[in-house]
Amino acid sequence: MKKFIYKNNNFLFVSLLCFLSLSFNFYYGYKGILPIDSFLTFDSGYNVLNGSYPFKDYWTITGPLLDYFQAFFFLIFGVNWFSYVLHASTINLILAVFSYFIFIRLELNKIYSFIYSASISLLAYPNIGTPFIDHHSTIFSIFAIYCFILTIKKDNSYFWFSIPLLLGCSFLSKQIPAAYIIIFIFITFLFYFFYYFNKNAIFFIIYGFLFALTLFLFIMLVNQIPFSNFTIQYILYPASIGFNRFENLNFSLKEFILQFKYIYICLLPLLLVFFKIIFKNKKFQNKKKDFVIILLIIGMTLIFIYTQLITRNQILIFFLIPIITAFSHIYFINYFKKNFFIYLIIFICFFAVAKYHFRYNEHKKFMDLANVDLNLAVDAGSIHKMFNGLKWITPHYSENPEKEVKNLIEIKKYLRDDQKNKIVISDYQFFAAISNFKFSSPNKWYDDMSVPSNKNKYFSNYKIFFIKKLKKNKVEKIYIIDKNKSLYIENFIDNKSCINSQNINEMLLVYDITNCNL
């Protein structure tokens, strides 16, 4: 029996990792809601499933790949919260299992490999639990780095081929950090090929790039998505926002150092190995592959920290701590005889994993629920059966989630009874799915960045897109769920006198634009 377990412990560890990574994400994916983030891909996945596509039918500046992925999960598992959380859980599972095989491929003990991988799955996706653009982009970038490492350890053409495809997936999830990772990997390629030139590897990288590009263009052509729409919405307008953020970037000690202190601490052993390889010039020729792998991990980490700072979102990269510690563990024990230091780092790693688990998973800080009593949550199944089991509580009605649910049920009924053509502008991006018909909403989501301000040079492009959408779908009413979003309408309809407004409840404002000559 012991011999059987010894021979098959990979199977046992991977099976347990699959169970844990799915369980972690499902448990926390059903606990709490931040509407603007939690429903980011829900209606858009439903709309793609029903023939409404990004860039063409709705304006989006981030993550079209997630919409197609979610449409696939809805197609296979039904339009419900289970298949929505399953999407994120699947990515979480792949990350955990891929990490495990990377670690054992680098000759780390299987038990340590399992513990590090389980820790990664605990911190990676469970802090939000549902598909999110930043998580997808970061994780696909890590997959590309992992494949590069595998090609260094084992020159396999399939891994070279997969790198451009994974980087494409990262970029089509979110432009940042993908763009920086693409540049970094390209530079590292040049350095690696300078020492280990491989004609076949270059061919397979080119084949992978051409395959990814062909697949992208095929989807664009089949869905009849104008390339100009893609260019403006996904490249030019986001670049204009990013440039403004870069100009206003102001690093402080707290932002740049203190909030990422555990990442830096766990990176320290790897840095020591990195500099030892550099300064031991006589042995460098024999250590170039180790050097490149360590360079990849250090560069990746610094890029993720930098992009986390410039995007100014909630921090999601703490799952890097067990990844970095695993690589520090692997290389430190190979280059230094005194191992007590690495065991101290391992202890710090697991302390940090526990700390951020409680802060971001249990207390839901990522979803702005850190100071909320989660025991007040109510079953969202009363909104619609597709949300059965979801524990509903949001930052907006944190002390009275029942009132929020009651308002949403009233809004659902009002939408169902109103037969006029309409659009819905809201962070609660699920009304199209629960009403069994499409709303011609002009935007995937609504925040300060997704729609150009009237001072942005692409404001006129959005205004034309928005008005064209209203005309094409003969929209007569605009539902604003969150009255602060009325600005989106007031900026895009010139003649305000034609608009009749009506307050339905404290959450819903309805604009009747029947008399407007758009």
Phi, psi and omega per residue, in radians:
M1 nan -0.781 3.126
K2 -1.082 -0.685 3.126
K3 -1.110 -0.692 3.121
F4 -1.113 -0.798 -3.137
I5 -1.111 -0.709 -3.132
Y6 -1.075 -0.749 -3.114
K7 -1.262 -0.471 -3.021
N8 -1.977 0.314 -3.080
N9 -1.167 -0.439 3.026
N10 -1.037 -0.790 3.121
F11 -1.072 -0.751 -3.137
L12 -1.141 -0.777 -3.133
F13 -1.139 -0.759 -3.133
V14 -1.149 -0.713 3.110
S15 -1.068 -0.757 3.132
L16 -1.177 -0.673 3.082
L17 -1.077 -0.750 3.109
C18 -1.041 -0.801 -3.138
F19 -1.091 -0.819 -3.083
L20 -1.175 -0.800 -3.089
S21 -1.123 -0.643 3.056
L22 -1.225 -0.775 -3.090
S23 -1.113 -0.795 3.118
F24 -0.962 -0.870 -3.033
N25 -1.263 -0.639 3.114
F26 -1.151 -0.709 -3.117
Y27 -1.085 -0.850 -3.085
Y28 -1.431 -0.374 3.066
G29 -1.236 -0.293 3.103
Y30 -1.797 0.260 -3.025
K31 -2.225 1.726 3.070
G32 1.547 2.685 -3.078
I33 -2.426 2.377 2.862
L34 -2.070 1.740 -2.906
P35 -0.851 -0.809 -3.039
I36 -1.117 -0.523 3.137
D37 -1.708 -0.727 -3.032
S38 -1.145 -0.568 -3.090
F39 -1.838 0.306 -3.047
L40 -0.961 -0.645 -3.023
T41 -2.019 0.076 -3.033
F42 -1.213 -1.080 -3.141
D43 -1.182 -0.592 -3.128
S44 -1.174 -0.648 3.037
G45 -1.115 -0.718 3.099
Y46 -1.111 -0.719 -3.112
N47 -1.179 -0.705 3.085
V48 -1.088 -0.697 3.099
L49 -1.028 -0.520 -3.087
N50 -1.856 0.334 2.969
G51 1.563 0.331 3.046
S52 -1.939 2.182 -2.904
Y53 -2.067 2.619 3.124
P54 -1.096 2.660 3.139
F55 1.270 -0.645 -3.132
K56 -1.541 -0.893 -3.038
D57 -1.797 -0.357 3.029
Y58 -2.576 2.551 -3.103
W59 -1.345 2.236 3.076
T60 -2.524 2.402 3.126
I61 -1.890 -0.035 -3.134
T62 -2.544 2.592 2.830
G63 1.056 0.769 3.091
P64 -1.112 -0.495 -3.130
L65 -1.074 -0.646 -3.139
L66 -1.116 -0.585 3.132
D67 -1.119 -0.736 3.129
Y68 -1.226 -0.727 3.079
F69 -1.038 -0.783 -3.105
Q70 -1.173 -0.635 3.070
A71 -1.029 -0.685 3.107
F72 -1.109 -0.809 3.132
F73 -1.127 -0.673 3.078
F74 -1.126 -0.672 3.139
L75 -1.104 -0.736 -3.056
I76 -1.429 -0.749 -2.978
F77 -1.950 0.043 3.124
G78 1.610 2.761 3.135
V79 -1.475 1.681 -3.103
N80 -2.814 3.001 -3.091
W81 -1.186 -0.544 3.126
F82 -1.031 -0.874 -3.105
S83 -1.225 -0.454 3.093
Y84 -1.185 -0.848 3.114
V85 -1.214 -0.574 3.122
L86 -1.052 -0.641 3.091
H87 -0.966 -0.953 -3.142
A88 -1.139 -0.675 -3.119
S89 -1.115 -0.619 3.128
T90 -1.135 -0.753 3.083
I91 -1.109 -0.698 3.097
N92 -1.067 -0.721 3.121
L93 -1.117 -0.838 -3.113
I94 -1.060 -0.719 3.115
L95 -1.057 -0.775 -3.120
A96 -1.122 -0.826 -3.087
V97 -1.213 -0.740 3.112
F98 -1.059 -0.746 3.125
S99 -1.068 -0.747 -3.137
Y100 -1.016 -0.819 -3.116
F101 -1.234 -0.545 3.042
I102 -1.110 -0.797 -3.091
F103 -1.119 -0.786 -3.134
I104 -1.251 -0.483 3.067
R105 -1.148 -0.509 3.081
L106 -1.582 0.258 2.987
E107 1.227 0.563 2.982
L108 -1.471 2.511 3.089
N109 -0.866 2.422 -3.056
K110 -1.118 -0.590 3.125
I111 -1.178 -0.802 3.062
Y112 -1.067 -0.749 3.136
S113 -1.020 -0.735 3.118
F114 -1.142 -0.784 -3.100
I115 -1.124 -0.777 3.104
Y116 -1.077 -0.765 -3.096
S117 -1.159 -0.700 3.080
A118 -1.110 -0.669 3.109
S119 -1.132 -0.689 3.090
I120 -1.044 -0.803 -3.102
S121 -1.185 -0.416 3.113
L122 -1.298 -0.573 -3.068
L123 -1.779 -0.264 -2.985
A124 -1.271 -1.320 -3.058
Y125 -1.678 -0.420 -3.060
P126 -1.061 -0.326 -3.135
N127 -1.144 -0.342 3.004
I128 -2.157 -0.664 3.009
G129 1.466 -0.267 -3.113
T130 -2.134 2.791 -3.082
P131 -0.976 2.271 -3.109
F132 -2.487 2.432 -2.989
I133 -1.081 -0.733 -3.112
D134 -1.133 -0.733 3.136
H135 -1.117 -0.839 -3.133
H136 -1.035 -0.817 -3.083
S137 -1.106 -0.764 3.141
T138 -1.127 -0.782 -3.081
I139 -1.205 -0.723 3.084
F140 -1.118 -0.586 3.059
S141 -1.107 -0.721 3.097
I142 -1.120 -0.691 3.085
F143 -1.021 -0.728 3.128
A144 -1.120 -0.718 3.081
I145 -1.088 -0.755 3.114
Y146 -1.035 -0.761 3.141
C147 -1.120 -0.649 3.081
F148 -1.086 -0.752 3.127
I149 -1.085 -0.720 3.127
L150 -1.127 -0.621 3.106
T151 -1.191 -0.549 3.097
I152 -1.214 -0.744 -3.121
K153 -1.358 -0.570 -3.102
K154 -2.560 1.853 -3.033
D155 -1.181 1.566 -3.095
N156 -2.024 2.161 -3.064
S157 -1.072 -0.554 -3.129
Y158 -1.105 -0.624 3.129
F159 -1.232 -0.701 3.061
W160 -1.046 -0.744 -3.126
F161 -1.103 -0.638 -3.024
S162 -1.354 -0.383 -3.060
I163 -1.051 -0.882 3.103
P164 -1.067 -0.614 3.130
L165 -1.135 -0.754 3.135
L166 -1.186 -0.675 3.093
L167 -1.147 -0.634 3.056
G168 -1.104 -0.728 3.096
C169 -1.094 -0.697 3.107
S170 -1.104 -0.800 -3.112
F171 -1.146 -0.654 -3.136
L172 -1.438 -0.027 2.947
S173 -1.552 -0.818 3.014
K174 -2.847 2.495 -3.042
Q175 -1.140 -0.587 3.140
I176 -2.069 2.225 0.293
P177 -1.582 0.063 -3.001
A178 -0.956 -0.771 -3.073
A179 -1.065 -0.730 3.134
Y180 -1.196 -0.666 3.123
I181 -1.161 -0.689 3.110
I182 -1.045 -0.815 3.129
I183 -1.106 -0.763 -3.126
F184 -1.103 -0.791 3.139
I185 -1.134 -0.678 3.122
F186 -1.063 -0.784 3.127
I187 -1.128 -0.704 3.129
T188 -1.172 -0.612 3.033
F189 -0.970 -0.847 -3.093
L190 -1.058 -0.743 3.121
F191 -1.115 -0.782 -3.107
Y192 -1.142 -0.761 -3.113
F193 -1.245 -0.347 3.066
F194 -1.083 -0.630 -3.139
Y195 -1.678 -0.550 -3.060
Y196 -2.260 1.165 -3.119
F197 -1.120 2.298 -3.080
N198 -2.466 1.823 -3.090
K199 -1.074 -0.725 3.138
N200 -1.094 -0.671 3.128
A201 -1.082 -0.757 3.136
I202 -1.090 -0.748 3.111
F203 -1.049 -0.786 -3.101
F204 -1.222 -0.551 3.029
I205 -1.113 -0.770 3.118
I206 -1.125 -0.749 3.103
Y207 -1.056 -0.730 3.128
G208 -1.110 -0.738 3.107
F209 -1.113 -0.799 -3.131
L210 -1.141 -0.648 3.098
F211 -1.125 -0.810 3.136
A212 -1.078 -0.756 -3.133
L213 -1.158 -0.735 3.127
T214 -1.099 -0.746 3.122
L215 -1.093 -0.749 3.113
F216 -1.083 -0.835 -3.129
L217 -1.149 -0.616 3.098
F218 -1.072 -0.795 3.127
I219 -1.130 -0.708 3.106
M220 -1.057 -0.787 -3.099
L221 -1.227 -0.789 -3.127
V222 -1.085 -0.679 -3.134
N223 -1.546 0.032 3.096
Q224 0.969 0.781 3.131
I225 -1.566 2.081 3.130
P226 -1.083 2.295 -3.122
F227 -1.137 -0.527 3.107
S228 -1.114 -0.639 3.084
N229 -1.083 -0.789 3.122
F230 -1.061 -0.784 -3.078
T231 -1.094 -0.801 -3.119
I232 -1.219 -0.841 -3.029
Q233 -1.273 -0.628 -2.980
Y234 -1.835 -0.346 -3.095
I235 -1.990 -1.063 -2.965
L236 -1.264 -0.893 -3.125
Y237 -1.115 -0.843 3.087
P238 -1.033 -0.585 3.112
A239 -1.122 -0.635 3.120
S240 -1.163 -0.616 3.074
I241 -1.207 -0.800 -3.111
G242 -1.074 -0.641 3.134
F243 -1.119 -0.722 3.116
N244 -1.131 -0.698 3.108
R245 -1.132 -0.687 3.139
F246 -1.119 -0.696 3.131
E247 -1.113 -0.610 -3.076
N248 -1.629 0.130 -3.086
L249 -1.220 2.280 -3.126
N250 -2.430 1.736 -3.114
F251 -1.272 2.405 2.993
S252 -2.131 2.850 3.133
L253 -1.024 -0.747 -3.120
K254 -1.116 -0.775 -3.088
E255 -1.215 -0.794 -2.985
F256 -1.480 -0.543 -3.042
I257 -1.953 -1.042 -2.926
L258 -1.125 -0.718 -3.074
Q259 -1.298 -0.234 3.084
F260 -1.988 0.353 -2.988
K261 -1.013 -0.664 -3.112
Y262 -1.249 -0.522 3.048
I263 -1.139 -0.800 3.138
Y264 -1.124 -0.724 -3.127
I265 -1.070 -0.789 -3.118
C266 -1.273 -0.332 3.081
L267 -1.434 -0.333 -3.028
L268 -0.983 -0.811 3.117
P269 -1.038 -0.634 3.130
L270 -1.174 -0.648 3.088
L271 -1.141 -0.686 3.104
L272 -1.082 -0.734 3.093
V273 -1.132 -0.750 -3.127
F274 -0.974 -0.856 -3.107
F275 -1.288 -0.522 3.079
K276 -1.125 -0.704 3.104
I277 -1.110 -0.716 -3.109
I278 -1.127 -0.814 -3.009
F279 -1.461 -0.242 3.020
K280 -1.586 1.259 -2.977
N281 -1.033 -0.575 -3.093
K282 -1.147 -0.528 -3.090
K283 -1.731 -0.042 -3.059
F284 -1.064 -0.666 -3.113
Q285 -1.010 -0.534 -3.132
N286 -1.586 -0.084 -3.038
K287 -2.103 0.268 -3.054
K288 -1.092 -0.651 -3.132
K289 -1.164 -0.737 3.052
D290 -1.051 -0.728 -3.141
F291 -1.018 -0.784 -3.115
V292 -1.156 -0.735 3.138
I293 -1.101 -0.789 3.127
I294 -1.129 -0.695 3.086
L295 -1.032 -0.723 3.122
L296 -1.055 -0.767 -3.107
I297 -1.220 -0.751 3.122
I298 -1.128 -0.828 -3.139
G299 -1.077 -0.786 3.104
M300 -0.999 -0.788 -3.112
T301 -1.089 -0.823 -3.123
L302 -1.135 -0.649 3.089
I303 -1.118 -0.786 -3.139
F304 -1.109 -0.664 3.093
I305 -1.135 -0.799 -3.130
Y306 -1.070 -0.833 -3.109
T307 -1.212 -0.509 3.044
Q308 -1.103 -0.668 3.140
L309 -1.223 -0.747 -3.069
I310 -1.318 -0.471 3.098
T311 -1.397 -0.413 3.086
R312 0.986 0.619 3.039
N313 -1.648 3.053 2.998
Q314 -1.009 2.554 -3.069
I315 -1.307 2.209 -3.140
L316 -2.061 -0.075 -2.943
I317 -1.622 0.234 3.135
F318 -1.181 -0.279 3.060
F319 -1.213 -0.147 3.027
L320 -1.197 -0.413 -3.063
I321 -0.988 -0.924 3.092
P322 -1.181 -0.509 3.077
I323 -1.117 -0.875 -3.119
I324 -1.110 -0.732 -3.129
T325 -1.093 -0.678 3.111
A326 -1.054 -0.792 3.128
F327 -1.197 -0.660 3.059
S328 -1.063 -0.744 3.124
H329 -1.055 -0.845 -3.095
I330 -1.022 -0.828 -2.984
Y331 -1.568 -0.514 -3.112
F332 -1.140 -0.750 -3.112
I333 -1.215 -0.296 3.095
N334 -1.516 -0.356 -3.048
Y335 -1.989 -0.245 -3.136
F336 -2.288 2.468 -3.097
K337 -1.423 -0.570 -3.102
K338 -1.470 1.878 -3.015
N339 -1.645 -0.058 -3.103
F340 -1.069 -0.568 -3.121
F341 -1.119 -0.761 -3.108
I342 -1.186 -0.557 3.108
Y343 -1.222 -0.554 3.020
L344 -1.122 -0.749 3.117
I345 -1.116 -0.694 3.115
I346 -1.083 -0.742 3.095
F347 -1.061 -0.770 3.123
I348 -1.100 -0.693 3.113
C349 -1.011 -0.877 -3.086
F350 -1.228 -0.533 3.012
F351 -1.095 -0.786 -3.140
A352 -1.141 -0.707 3.099
V353 -1.027 -0.791 3.121
A354 -1.114 -0.751 -3.124
K355 -1.063 -0.862 -3.078
Y356 -1.336 -0.411 3.007
H357 -1.084 -0.851 -3.124
F358 -1.199 -0.655 -3.096
R359 -1.258 -0.758 -3.005
Y360 -1.746 -0.473 3.119
N361 -1.655 -0.998 -3.089
E362 -1.215 -0.765 -3.092
H363 -1.697 -0.030 2.979
K364 0.984 0.743 -3.137
K365 -1.096 -0.660 -3.126
F366 -0.998 -0.498 -3.080
M367 -1.813 0.351 3.096
D368 1.036 0.571 -3.139
L369 -2.013 0.330 -3.031
A370 -1.072 -0.595 -3.088
N371 -1.842 0.388 -3.078
V372 -1.856 2.461 3.052
D373 -1.397 1.752 -3.066
L374 -1.190 -0.248 3.102
N375 -1.222 -0.228 3.111
L376 -1.425 -0.122 -3.082
A377 -1.023 2.582 3.130
V378 -2.093 2.820 -3.134
D379 -1.259 2.138 -3.119
A380 -1.321 -0.059 3.120
G381 -1.062 -0.363 3.110
S382 -1.241 -0.402 3.041
I383 -1.258 -0.837 3.073
H384 -2.882 2.605 -3.093
K385 -1.104 -0.371 3.126
M386 -1.182 -0.251 3.120
F387 -1.786 0.282 -3.131
N388 -0.961 2.297 3.106
G389 1.600 -0.289 3.133
L390 -1.283 2.175 3.126
K391 -1.487 1.808 -2.969
W392 -1.522 2.056 2.910
I393 -2.750 2.353 -3.105
T394 -2.207 2.880 3.077
P395 -1.143 -0.365 -3.046
H396 -1.302 -0.639 3.122
Y397 -2.251 0.925 -3.001
S398 -1.126 -0.495 -3.123
E399 -1.647 -0.207 -3.118
N400 -2.577 1.199 -3.117
P401 -1.112 -0.458 3.117
E402 -1.084 -0.635 3.134
K403 -1.162 -0.723 3.106
E404 -1.103 -0.797 3.121
V405 -1.071 -0.724 3.120
K406 -1.073 -0.751 3.098
N407 -1.097 -0.721 -3.134
L408 -1.169 -0.649 3.074
I409 -1.121 -0.713 3.102
E410 -1.115 -0.719 3.110
I411 -1.122 -0.746 3.119
K412 -1.014 -0.790 3.141
K413 -1.118 -0.729 -3.120
Y414 -1.126 -0.729 3.101
L415 -1.118 -0.725 -3.109
R416 -1.150 -0.664 -3.089
D417 -1.376 -0.408 -3.128
D418 -1.499 1.957 -3.062
Q419 -1.550 -0.008 -3.139
K420 -1.281 2.681 3.082
N421 -1.153 2.380 -3.012
K422 -2.627 2.853 2.933
I423 -2.187 2.742 3.125
V424 -2.109 2.206 3.081
I425 -1.960 1.953 -2.974
S426 -2.916 2.757 2.942
D427 -1.431 -0.274 3.125
Y428 -1.518 1.347 -2.990
Q429 -1.500 1.124 3.091
F430 -2.462 0.024 -3.052
F431 -1.229 -0.515 3.061
A432 -1.111 -0.774 -3.100
A433 -1.173 -0.755 -3.054
I434 -1.378 -0.210 -3.124
S435 -1.758 -0.044 3.063
N436 1.125 0.320 2.955
F437 -2.640 2.769 -3.021
K438 -1.439 2.386 2.896
F439 -1.691 2.399 -3.105
S440 -1.484 1.058 3.129
S441 -1.190 2.300 -3.053
P442 -1.359 -0.164 -3.071
N443 -2.298 2.577 3.032
K444 -1.193 -0.726 3.115
W445 -2.678 2.985 -3.008
Y446 -2.314 1.965 2.966
D447 -2.602 -2.984 -3.054
D448 -1.181 -0.325 -3.058
M449 -1.839 -0.491 -3.005
S450 -1.216 -0.440 3.109
V451 -1.988 2.262 -3.133
P452 -1.095 2.404 3.029
S453 -1.278 2.858 -3.104
N454 -1.217 -0.078 3.069
K455 -1.671 -0.185 -3.125
N456 -1.433 2.506 -3.080
K457 -1.191 -0.244 3.113
Y458 -1.741 0.194 3.104
F459 -1.053 -0.758 -3.119
S460 -1.116 -0.621 3.089
N461 -1.086 -0.767 3.130
Y462 -1.185 -0.705 -3.116
K463 -1.063 -0.757 3.097
I464 -1.086 -0.768 3.117
F465 -1.050 -0.789 -3.078
F466 -1.126 -0.878 -3.123
I467 -1.134 -0.695 3.092
K468 -1.038 -0.662 3.125
K469 -1.142 -0.760 3.124
L470 -1.091 -0.750 -3.122
K471 -1.171 -0.828 -3.078
K472 -1.022 -0.705 -3.082
N473 -1.671 0.134 3.095
K474 0.869 0.852 -3.078
V475 -1.234 2.291 3.122
E476 -1.930 -0.440 -3.115
K477 -2.357 2.523 3.097
I478 -2.123 2.095 -3.127
Y479 -1.679 2.135 3.095
I480 -1.884 1.889 3.088
I481 -1.764 1.647 -2.979
D482 1.988 1.718 -2.974
K483 -1.138 -0.289 3.081
N484 -1.146 -0.306 -3.108
K485 -1.537 0.088 3.100
S486 -1.082 -0.375 3.104
L487 -1.006 -0.563 -3.117
Y488 -1.086 -0.547 -3.138
I489 -1.480 -0.769 -3.056
E490 -1.088 -0.485 -3.140
N491 -1.397 -0.308 -2.988
F492 -2.012 -0.097 3.037
I493 -2.026 1.978 -2.989
D494 -1.191 -0.799 -3.082
N495 -1.582 1.610 -3.056
K496 -1.213 -0.386 -3.052
S497 -1.174 -0.334 -3.128
C498 -1.413 -0.162 -3.044
I499 -1.576 2.253 2.994
N500 -1.867 2.193 -3.095
S501 -1.957 2.641 -3.128
Q502 -2.557 2.252 3.051
N503 -1.523 2.136 -3.132
I504 -1.621 -0.880 2.976
N505 -2.566 -3.015 -3.034
E506 -1.169 -0.211 3.131
M507 -1.837 -0.406 -2.957
L508 -1.985 2.222 3.011
L509 -2.145 2.251 -3.099
V510 -1.981 2.227 3.029
Y511 -1.799 2.188 3.020
D512 -1.708 2.012 -3.083
I513 -1.964 0.401 -3.103
T514 -0.983 -0.651 -3.069
N515 -1.568 0.107 -3.110
C516 -1.524 2.335 3.069
N517 -1.656 1.618 -3.067
L518 -1.378 nan nan
